[in-house]
Amino acid sequence: MLAGAPAQSFTLTRTDGRSDALANYRGHVVLMNLWATWCPPCREEMPTLQQFAREEAGKVVVLGVDQGEATSVAAAFARDRGVTFPILVDEQQQYGRTYAALGLPTSIVVGRDGKIVRGVDGAMTLAQMRAAVAGALASTR
Amino acid sequence: MNARTTALLVGAVAVALVVAQDVQPGYALYHSWQYALALALAFALLASYALAARGGRDGVVGKRLLLALAGAAVIDVAGLASGLLGPDTATIGGAPGTVVPVPALAAAAFFPPADPATIAHGDAAIVVRRRGKPELTVSGGGRRLLGESVLSLDPRPAVYLQAYDAHGAHLTITQPTGTAFLSPVLLFGAAQRITDTLSVPVDTFSTPGEHRLFRALYFTPKQLAQFPHHVGDLTRPAVILTASDDAGTSLGIAITQGDPVTLGGVTVRPTLGTFAALSIASAPDTWALALGFVLIVLGVVWAALARRTDVEASGEEREEVDPESAEGRDAGRHRQHA
Protein backbone atom coordinates (compact mmCIF):
# COMPACT_ATOMS: atom_id res chain seq x y z
CA MET A 1 0.00 0.00 0.00
CA LEU A 2 1.42 3.35 -1.02
CA ALA A 3 0.77 5.44 2.08
CA GLY A 4 1.14 9.11 1.20
CA ALA A 5 0.63 8.53 -2.53
CA PRO A 6 -2.35 10.00 -4.38
CA ALA A 7 -5.28 7.58 -4.22
CA GLN A 8 -6.10 6.36 -7.70
CA SER A 9 -9.71 6.57 -8.76
CA PHE A 10 -11.79 4.76 -11.35
CA THR A 11 -15.29 5.75 -12.40
CA LEU A 12 -17.70 2.85 -12.01
CA THR A 13 -21.39 2.10 -11.71
CA ARG A 14 -22.91 1.95 -8.22
CA THR A 15 -25.42 -0.65 -7.11
CA ASP A 16 -28.12 2.03 -7.46
CA GLY A 17 -27.16 2.49 -11.13
CA ARG A 18 -25.42 5.86 -10.74
CA SER A 19 -21.89 6.55 -11.89
CA ASP A 20 -19.42 7.28 -9.12
CA ALA A 21 -15.72 7.26 -8.22
CA LEU A 22 -13.46 7.64 -5.23
CA ALA A 23 -12.29 11.00 -6.58
CA ASN A 24 -15.80 12.41 -6.13
CA TYR A 25 -15.26 12.33 -2.34
CA ARG A 26 -12.19 14.57 -2.34
CA GLY A 27 -12.38 16.83 0.71
CA HIS A 28 -13.77 14.06 2.89
CA VAL A 29 -12.04 11.35 4.87
CA VAL A 30 -12.97 8.13 3.08
CA LEU A 31 -12.94 4.56 4.36
CA MET A 32 -12.96 2.52 1.15
CA ASN A 33 -13.81 -1.13 1.69
CA LEU A 34 -13.05 -3.74 -0.99
CA TRP A 35 -15.31 -6.75 -0.64
CA ALA A 36 -17.25 -9.51 -2.44
CA THR A 37 -20.40 -11.44 -1.59
CA TRP A 38 -18.61 -14.82 -1.70
CA CYS A 39 -16.11 -13.70 0.96
CA PRO A 40 -17.17 -14.86 4.46
CA PRO A 41 -15.17 -12.24 6.42
CA CYS A 42 -16.62 -9.52 4.15
CA ARG A 43 -20.15 -10.68 4.91
CA GLU A 44 -19.39 -10.70 8.63
CA GLU A 45 -17.83 -7.23 8.50
CA MET A 46 -20.65 -5.60 6.53
CA PRO A 47 -23.08 -4.92 9.47
CA THR A 48 -20.23 -3.32 11.44
CA LEU A 49 -19.29 -1.21 8.43
CA GLN A 50 -22.91 -0.10 8.09
CA GLN A 51 -22.99 0.86 11.79
CA PHE A 52 -19.73 2.78 11.41
CA ALA A 53 -21.07 4.61 8.34
CA ARG A 54 -24.17 5.62 10.26
CA GLU A 55 -22.26 6.76 13.34
CA GLU A 56 -19.60 8.69 11.42
CA ALA A 57 -21.97 10.23 8.86
CA GLY A 58 -20.79 13.77 8.07
CA LYS A 59 -17.25 13.01 9.22
CA VAL A 60 -16.28 9.92 7.27
CA VAL A 61 -17.55 8.61 3.94
CA VAL A 62 -17.74 4.83 3.78
CA LEU A 63 -17.41 3.63 0.20
CA GLY A 64 -17.86 -0.05 -0.61
CA VAL A 65 -16.27 -1.47 -3.74
CA ASP A 66 -17.50 -4.90 -4.80
CA GLN A 67 -14.73 -6.83 -6.53
CA GLY A 68 -15.49 -8.64 -9.76
CA GLU A 69 -19.17 -9.42 -9.35
CA ALA A 70 -22.27 -8.44 -11.25
CA THR A 71 -24.21 -5.34 -10.22
CA SER A 72 -27.33 -7.45 -9.58
CA VAL A 73 -25.44 -9.72 -7.16
CA ALA A 74 -23.87 -6.87 -5.20
CA ALA A 75 -27.12 -4.88 -5.16
CA ALA A 76 -29.17 -7.82 -3.88
CA PHE A 77 -26.65 -8.43 -1.11
CA ALA A 78 -26.60 -4.76 -0.07
CA ARG A 79 -30.38 -4.61 -0.07
CA ASP A 80 -30.71 -7.78 2.04
CA ARG A 81 -28.18 -6.48 4.59
CA GLY A 82 -29.67 -2.99 4.78
CA VAL A 83 -26.50 -1.34 3.52
CA THR A 84 -27.08 2.37 2.88
CA PHE A 85 -23.56 3.62 2.04
CA PRO A 86 -22.60 3.82 -1.65
CA ILE A 87 -21.24 0.67 -3.26
CA LEU A 88 -19.27 0.75 -6.51
CA VAL A 89 -19.33 -2.37 -8.66
CA ASP A 90 -15.80 -3.04 -9.88
CA GLU A 91 -16.23 -5.89 -12.37
CA GLN A 92 -12.69 -5.54 -13.73
CA GLN A 93 -11.24 -5.42 -10.19
CA GLN A 94 -9.37 -2.21 -10.93
CA TYR A 95 -9.41 -0.96 -7.34
CA GLY A 96 -8.34 -4.34 -6.00
CA ARG A 97 -5.39 -4.50 -8.38
CA THR A 98 -4.30 -0.92 -7.93
CA TYR A 99 -4.42 -1.01 -4.16
CA ALA A 100 -2.58 -4.36 -4.15
CA ALA A 101 -5.17 -6.08 -2.01
CA LEU A 102 -3.71 -9.23 -0.49
CA GLY A 103 -7.16 -10.63 0.15
CA LEU A 104 -10.69 -9.59 0.97
CA PRO A 105 -11.85 -7.54 2.74
CA THR A 106 -9.26 -4.80 2.37
CA SER A 107 -9.89 -1.28 3.64
CA ILE A 108 -8.09 1.88 2.55
CA VAL A 109 -8.27 5.17 4.44
CA VAL A 110 -8.00 8.20 2.15
CA GLY A 111 -7.44 11.68 3.58
CA ARG A 112 -9.25 14.88 2.65
CA ASP A 113 -6.32 15.73 0.37
CA GLY A 114 -6.99 12.63 -1.72
CA LYS A 115 -3.88 10.82 -0.50
CA ILE A 116 -3.71 7.31 0.91
CA VAL A 117 -3.37 7.35 4.69
CA ARG A 118 -3.21 3.64 5.39
CA GLY A 119 -4.51 0.25 4.38
CA VAL A 120 -5.90 -2.55 6.50
CA ASP A 121 -5.99 -6.20 5.44
CA GLY A 122 -8.85 -8.28 6.79
CA ALA A 123 -12.09 -7.55 8.62
CA MET A 124 -12.15 -4.83 11.29
CA THR A 125 -14.15 -4.32 14.44
CA LEU A 126 -15.96 -1.04 15.10
CA ALA A 127 -13.13 0.09 17.39
CA GLN A 128 -10.55 -0.72 14.73
CA MET A 129 -12.50 1.27 12.15
CA ARG A 130 -12.59 4.30 14.46
CA ALA A 131 -8.88 3.97 15.12
CA ALA A 132 -8.11 3.58 11.42
CA VAL A 133 -9.65 6.94 10.51
CA ALA A 134 -8.67 8.82 13.67
CA GLY A 135 -5.34 9.99 12.29
CA ALA A 136 -6.86 11.19 9.03
CA LEU A 137 -9.61 13.08 10.86
CA ALA A 138 -7.11 14.73 13.19
CA SER A 139 -4.36 15.61 10.73
CA THR A 140 -6.52 17.06 8.00
CA ARG A 141 -8.99 18.96 10.18
CA MET B 1 52.09 -2.86 -38.04
CA ASN B 2 53.42 0.40 -36.61
CA ALA B 3 52.49 1.94 -33.28
CA ARG B 4 49.98 4.36 -34.75
CA THR B 5 48.09 1.65 -36.62
CA THR B 6 48.07 -0.52 -33.50
CA ALA B 7 46.74 2.32 -31.38
CA LEU B 8 44.01 3.13 -33.89
CA LEU B 9 43.03 -0.53 -34.12
CA VAL B 10 42.95 -0.94 -30.34
CA GLY B 11 40.90 2.26 -30.02
CA ALA B 12 38.42 1.03 -32.61
CA VAL B 13 38.05 -2.35 -30.88
CA ALA B 14 37.56 -0.67 -27.50
CA VAL B 15 34.89 1.64 -28.92
CA ALA B 16 33.17 -1.32 -30.57
CA LEU B 17 33.17 -3.28 -27.30
CA VAL B 18 31.57 -0.35 -25.47
CA VAL B 19 29.05 0.50 -28.17
CA ALA B 20 27.98 -3.16 -28.09
CA GLN B 21 26.54 -2.46 -24.62
CA ASP B 22 24.17 0.02 -26.26
CA VAL B 23 23.40 -1.96 -29.39
CA GLN B 24 22.97 -5.38 -27.80
CA PRO B 25 22.34 -4.73 -24.10
CA GLY B 26 21.74 -7.38 -21.50
CA TYR B 27 24.62 -9.77 -22.01
CA ALA B 28 26.32 -10.99 -18.82
CA LEU B 29 29.61 -10.65 -20.70
CA TYR B 30 29.63 -6.89 -20.04
CA HIS B 31 29.91 -7.57 -16.31
CA SER B 32 32.63 -10.20 -16.63
CA TRP B 33 36.26 -9.73 -15.61
CA GLN B 34 37.36 -10.67 -19.12
CA TYR B 35 35.44 -7.73 -20.58
CA ALA B 36 36.82 -5.36 -17.96
CA LEU B 37 40.35 -6.66 -18.55
CA ALA B 38 40.04 -6.16 -22.32
CA LEU B 39 38.97 -2.54 -21.85
CA ALA B 40 41.66 -1.92 -19.23
CA LEU B 41 44.35 -3.31 -21.56
CA ALA B 42 43.00 -1.19 -24.39
CA PHE B 43 43.21 1.86 -22.18
CA ALA B 44 46.80 1.02 -21.22
CA LEU B 45 47.81 0.60 -24.88
CA LEU B 46 46.14 3.87 -25.85
CA ALA B 47 47.86 5.65 -22.96
CA SER B 48 51.21 4.14 -23.95
CA TYR B 49 50.90 5.37 -27.53
CA ALA B 50 49.63 8.75 -26.33
CA LEU B 51 52.70 9.27 -24.15
CA ALA B 52 55.00 8.46 -27.04
CA ALA B 53 53.07 10.60 -29.52
CA ARG B 54 53.00 13.49 -27.07
CA GLY B 55 56.76 13.38 -27.02
CA GLY B 56 56.76 13.82 -30.81
CA ARG B 57 57.71 10.27 -31.76
CA ASP B 58 54.89 10.03 -34.30
CA GLY B 59 55.13 13.49 -35.76
CA VAL B 60 52.39 16.07 -36.16
CA VAL B 61 49.85 13.44 -37.19
CA GLY B 62 50.55 11.47 -34.03
CA LYS B 63 50.16 14.57 -31.88
CA ARG B 64 46.89 15.49 -33.51
CA LEU B 65 45.60 11.94 -33.23
CA LEU B 66 45.89 12.33 -29.46
CA LEU B 67 42.53 14.10 -29.57
CA ALA B 68 40.89 11.09 -31.22
CA LEU B 69 42.60 8.69 -28.85
CA ALA B 70 41.40 10.77 -25.92
CA GLY B 71 37.88 10.30 -27.28
CA ALA B 72 38.39 6.55 -27.53
CA ALA B 73 39.75 6.55 -23.98
CA VAL B 74 36.69 8.42 -22.69
CA ILE B 75 34.42 5.83 -24.31
CA ASP B 76 36.64 3.01 -23.02
CA VAL B 77 36.39 4.29 -19.44
CA ALA B 78 32.63 4.84 -19.77
CA GLY B 79 32.22 1.24 -20.91
CA LEU B 80 34.46 -0.02 -18.12
CA ALA B 81 32.47 1.95 -15.55
CA SER B 82 29.08 0.75 -16.77
CA GLY B 83 30.31 -2.84 -16.92
CA LEU B 84 31.76 -2.74 -13.42
CA LEU B 85 29.34 -0.36 -11.70
CA GLY B 86 26.19 -0.52 -13.83
CA PRO B 87 23.23 -2.64 -12.82
CA ASP B 88 23.25 -6.34 -13.57
CA THR B 89 20.82 -7.35 -16.25
CA ALA B 90 17.42 -7.80 -14.67
CA THR B 91 13.80 -8.09 -15.66
CA ILE B 92 11.19 -6.53 -13.38
CA GLY B 93 7.69 -7.93 -13.74
CA GLY B 94 4.52 -6.51 -12.30
CA ALA B 95 0.79 -7.05 -12.55
CA PRO B 96 -1.22 -4.40 -14.39
CA GLY B 97 -1.99 -1.42 -12.16
CA THR B 98 0.75 -2.18 -9.64
CA VAL B 99 3.91 -0.39 -8.57
CA VAL B 100 7.17 -2.32 -8.20
CA PRO B 101 10.28 -0.84 -6.59
CA VAL B 102 13.48 -0.94 -8.68
CA PRO B 103 16.34 -0.56 -6.17
CA ALA B 104 19.02 -0.68 -8.88
CA LEU B 105 17.65 2.56 -10.32
CA ALA B 106 16.45 4.06 -7.01
CA ALA B 107 13.10 4.22 -8.77
CA ALA B 108 9.66 2.64 -8.97
CA ALA B 109 8.12 1.03 -12.03
CA PHE B 110 4.44 1.82 -12.58
CA PHE B 111 2.76 -0.92 -14.58
CA PRO B 112 -0.35 0.53 -16.25
CA PRO B 113 -3.84 -0.83 -15.71
CA ALA B 114 -4.78 -3.22 -18.49
CA ASP B 115 -8.04 -4.12 -20.14
CA PRO B 116 -8.58 -6.93 -22.64
CA ALA B 117 -7.60 -4.66 -25.56
CA THR B 118 -4.33 -3.69 -23.88
CA ILE B 119 -3.41 -7.34 -23.41
CA ALA B 120 -4.47 -8.29 -26.95
CA HIS B 121 -2.40 -5.48 -28.49
CA GLY B 122 0.48 -5.80 -26.01
CA ASP B 123 0.96 -2.04 -26.13
CA ALA B 124 1.13 -1.14 -22.44
CA ALA B 125 3.93 1.31 -21.58
CA ILE B 126 5.75 1.26 -18.25
CA VAL B 127 6.48 4.51 -16.41
CA VAL B 128 9.63 4.76 -14.29
CA ARG B 129 9.50 7.39 -11.56
CA ARG B 130 12.35 8.68 -9.41
CA ARG B 131 11.98 11.08 -6.54
CA GLY B 132 12.47 14.66 -7.69
CA LYS B 133 13.27 13.73 -11.28
CA PRO B 134 11.20 13.65 -14.47
CA GLU B 135 9.39 10.40 -15.12
CA LEU B 136 10.47 8.15 -17.94
CA THR B 137 8.03 6.26 -20.15
CA VAL B 138 9.29 3.04 -21.71
CA SER B 139 7.09 1.95 -24.58
CA GLY B 140 7.11 -0.97 -26.98
CA GLY B 141 9.98 -1.19 -29.44
CA GLY B 142 11.79 1.73 -27.83
CA ARG B 143 14.70 1.92 -25.44
CA ARG B 144 15.35 4.60 -22.88
CA LEU B 145 18.66 5.47 -21.34
CA LEU B 146 18.79 6.30 -17.65
CA GLY B 147 22.27 7.05 -16.34
CA GLU B 148 24.26 3.87 -16.82
CA SER B 149 21.19 1.78 -17.61
CA VAL B 150 19.24 1.06 -20.72
CA LEU B 151 15.56 0.29 -20.20
CA SER B 152 13.38 -1.65 -22.60
CA LEU B 153 10.21 -3.70 -22.59
CA ASP B 154 10.25 -7.47 -22.49
CA PRO B 155 6.84 -8.73 -23.71
CA ARG B 156 5.64 -11.75 -21.74
CA PRO B 157 2.65 -14.03 -22.36
CA ALA B 158 -0.46 -12.75 -20.61
CA VAL B 159 -4.14 -13.62 -20.53
CA TYR B 160 -6.93 -11.31 -19.42
CA LEU B 161 -9.73 -13.35 -17.85
CA GLN B 162 -13.42 -12.70 -17.53
CA ALA B 163 -15.58 -15.30 -15.82
CA TYR B 164 -19.34 -15.74 -15.59
CA ASP B 165 -21.64 -18.06 -13.70
CA ALA B 166 -24.43 -20.14 -15.24
CA HIS B 167 -26.74 -17.08 -15.19
CA GLY B 168 -24.21 -14.89 -16.96
CA ALA B 169 -23.32 -12.93 -13.82
CA HIS B 170 -19.73 -11.67 -13.66
CA LEU B 171 -17.50 -13.57 -11.20
CA THR B 172 -14.54 -12.40 -9.15
CA ILE B 173 -11.18 -13.74 -10.35
CA THR B 174 -8.48 -14.25 -7.72
CA GLN B 175 -4.91 -15.46 -7.91
CA PRO B 176 -4.10 -16.84 -4.46
CA THR B 177 -0.59 -17.80 -5.60
CA GLY B 178 -0.01 -14.86 -7.94
CA THR B 179 1.74 -11.57 -7.37
CA ALA B 180 -1.58 -9.69 -7.37
CA PHE B 181 -4.43 -11.39 -5.56
CA LEU B 182 -7.24 -9.51 -7.29
CA SER B 183 -5.77 -9.29 -10.78
CA PRO B 184 -7.72 -10.88 -13.64
CA VAL B 185 -4.51 -10.95 -15.72
CA LEU B 186 -2.43 -14.11 -15.72
CA LEU B 187 1.29 -13.41 -16.15
CA PHE B 188 2.54 -17.01 -16.16
CA GLY B 189 5.43 -16.67 -13.75
CA ALA B 190 6.12 -20.42 -13.72
CA ALA B 191 6.77 -23.09 -16.35
CA GLN B 192 5.63 -26.67 -16.69
CA ARG B 193 7.46 -29.36 -18.59
CA ILE B 194 5.09 -31.07 -21.02
CA THR B 195 7.58 -33.30 -22.81
CA ASP B 196 11.34 -33.71 -22.73
CA THR B 197 11.70 -30.84 -25.18
CA LEU B 198 8.62 -28.75 -24.44
CA SER B 199 8.19 -26.50 -21.43
CA VAL B 200 5.31 -24.00 -21.37
CA PRO B 201 4.24 -21.11 -19.11
CA VAL B 202 1.70 -22.06 -16.46
CA ASP B 203 -0.49 -20.11 -14.04
CA THR B 204 -3.50 -20.66 -11.80
CA PHE B 205 -6.57 -18.69 -10.84
CA SER B 206 -9.82 -19.26 -9.01
CA THR B 207 -13.40 -18.11 -9.02
CA PRO B 208 -14.14 -18.30 -5.27
CA GLY B 209 -17.78 -17.41 -5.81
CA GLU B 210 -18.23 -20.74 -7.58
CA HIS B 211 -15.49 -22.64 -5.69
CA ARG B 212 -13.53 -23.39 -8.83
CA LEU B 213 -9.77 -23.56 -9.28
CA PHE B 214 -8.30 -23.29 -12.78
CA ARG B 215 -4.91 -24.08 -14.22
CA ALA B 216 -3.82 -22.43 -17.46
CA LEU B 217 -1.05 -23.54 -19.80
CA TYR B 218 0.06 -21.06 -22.47
CA PHE B 219 1.18 -22.29 -25.89
CA THR B 220 2.85 -20.13 -28.52
CA PRO B 221 1.94 -20.79 -32.18
CA LYS B 222 5.30 -22.54 -32.61
CA GLN B 223 4.54 -24.83 -29.66
CA LEU B 224 1.04 -25.51 -30.99
CA ALA B 225 2.59 -26.73 -34.21
CA GLN B 226 4.26 -29.53 -32.25
CA PHE B 227 0.88 -31.03 -31.36
CA PRO B 228 0.29 -34.28 -33.27
CA HIS B 229 -3.32 -33.32 -34.02
CA HIS B 230 -5.15 -30.19 -35.19
CA VAL B 231 -5.57 -27.68 -32.37
CA GLY B 232 -6.74 -24.57 -34.21
CA ASP B 233 -5.16 -21.54 -35.84
CA LEU B 234 -1.40 -22.09 -35.82
CA THR B 235 -0.75 -18.36 -36.18
CA ARG B 236 -2.22 -17.53 -32.77
CA PRO B 237 -1.35 -18.65 -29.23
CA ALA B 238 -3.70 -20.83 -27.21
CA VAL B 239 -4.35 -21.74 -23.60
CA ILE B 240 -5.34 -25.07 -22.15
CA LEU B 241 -7.60 -24.62 -19.14
CA THR B 242 -8.33 -27.28 -16.55
CA ALA B 243 -10.86 -26.84 -13.77
CA SER B 244 -11.28 -28.50 -10.40
CA ASP B 245 -13.48 -27.98 -7.37
CA ASP B 246 -12.52 -27.30 -3.75
CA ALA B 247 -11.89 -31.01 -3.18
CA GLY B 248 -9.51 -31.18 -6.14
CA THR B 249 -11.90 -33.15 -8.31
CA SER B 250 -11.24 -32.55 -11.98
CA LEU B 251 -14.12 -30.84 -13.76
CA GLY B 252 -12.81 -30.80 -17.30
CA ILE B 253 -10.25 -29.52 -19.73
CA ALA B 254 -10.52 -27.22 -22.75
CA ILE B 255 -8.27 -25.49 -25.23
CA THR B 256 -9.09 -22.00 -26.48
CA GLN B 257 -7.56 -19.22 -28.51
CA GLY B 258 -9.93 -16.62 -27.11
CA ASP B 259 -13.38 -18.13 -27.45
CA PRO B 260 -15.33 -18.58 -24.19
CA VAL B 261 -15.15 -22.05 -22.65
CA THR B 262 -17.35 -23.49 -19.91
CA LEU B 263 -15.81 -25.74 -17.28
CA GLY B 264 -17.42 -26.78 -14.01
CA GLY B 265 -20.33 -24.41 -14.57
CA VAL B 266 -18.07 -21.39 -15.02
CA THR B 267 -17.69 -19.72 -18.40
CA VAL B 268 -14.23 -18.26 -18.91
CA ARG B 269 -13.55 -15.72 -21.66
CA PRO B 270 -9.77 -15.36 -22.05
CA THR B 271 -8.07 -12.63 -24.08
CA LEU B 272 -4.62 -13.82 -25.11
CA GLY B 273 -1.73 -11.46 -25.67
CA THR B 274 1.26 -10.00 -23.91
CA PHE B 275 2.04 -7.70 -21.01
CA ALA B 276 5.54 -6.33 -20.82
CA ALA B 277 8.07 -6.63 -18.03
CA LEU B 278 10.75 -3.97 -17.61
CA SER B 279 14.20 -5.06 -18.76
CA ILE B 280 17.18 -3.26 -17.23
CA ALA B 281 20.72 -3.57 -18.53
CA SER B 282 23.89 -1.57 -18.05
CA ALA B 283 24.83 1.00 -20.67
CA PRO B 284 27.68 3.47 -20.97
CA ASP B 285 26.88 7.04 -20.03
CA THR B 286 25.31 8.81 -23.00
CA TRP B 287 27.18 12.10 -22.45
CA ALA B 288 30.50 10.30 -22.19
CA LEU B 289 29.79 8.46 -25.44
CA ALA B 290 28.81 11.69 -27.18
CA LEU B 291 31.93 13.49 -25.93
CA GLY B 292 34.10 10.56 -26.97
CA PHE B 293 32.72 10.45 -30.51
CA VAL B 294 33.06 14.22 -30.92
CA LEU B 295 36.72 14.01 -29.88
CA ILE B 296 37.31 11.07 -32.21
CA VAL B 297 35.84 12.89 -35.20
CA LEU B 298 37.72 16.12 -34.44
CA GLY B 299 40.97 14.27 -33.84
CA VAL B 300 40.75 12.19 -37.01
CA VAL B 301 39.84 15.20 -39.16
CA TRP B 302 42.62 17.30 -37.61
CA ALA B 303 45.17 14.52 -38.12
CA ALA B 304 44.04 14.01 -41.71
CA LEU B 305 44.56 17.71 -42.39
CA ALA B 306 48.06 17.52 -40.96
CA ARG B 307 48.83 14.51 -43.12
CA ARG B 308 47.55 16.32 -46.23
CA THR B 309 49.59 19.37 -45.41
CA ASP B 310 52.61 17.16 -44.93
CA VAL B 311 52.12 15.47 -48.28
CA GLU B 312 51.73 18.80 -50.07
CA ALA B 313 54.73 20.21 -48.27
CA SER B 314 56.80 17.17 -49.08
CA GLY B 315 56.02 17.62 -52.77
CA GLU B 316 56.71 21.36 -52.97
CA GLU B 317 59.41 21.88 -50.43
CA ARG B 318 61.13 18.53 -50.36
CA GLU B 319 64.53 20.09 -50.25
CA GLU B 320 63.66 22.29 -47.26
CA VAL B 321 62.56 19.52 -44.90
CA ASP B 322 64.97 18.77 -42.15
CA PRO B 323 65.26 14.98 -42.23
CA GLU B 324 66.08 14.88 -38.49
CA SER B 325 62.89 16.63 -37.34
CA ALA B 326 59.69 14.76 -36.36
CA GLU B 327 57.86 16.43 -39.25
CA GLY B 328 60.65 15.37 -41.54
CA ARG B 329 60.38 11.77 -40.41
CA ASP B 330 56.65 11.92 -40.93
CA ALA B 331 57.01 13.39 -44.38
CA GLY B 332 59.69 10.86 -45.16
CA ARG B 333 57.28 8.06 -44.37
CA HIS B 334 54.73 9.56 -46.77
CA ARG B 335 57.34 9.75 -49.47
CA GLN B 336 58.24 6.10 -48.93
CA HIS B 337 54.57 5.11 -49.20
CA ALA B 338 54.19 7.21 -52.33
Interface residues (C-beta under 8 A of the other chain):
Chain A: L2 L34 A36 T37 W38 C39 Q67 G68 E69 A70 S72 V73 E91 Q92 Q93 Q94 G96 R97 T98 A100 A101 L102 G103 L104
Chain B: A95 P96 G97 T98 V99 P113 D115 A169 H170 L171 T172 I173 A180 F181 L182 S183 P184 P208 G209
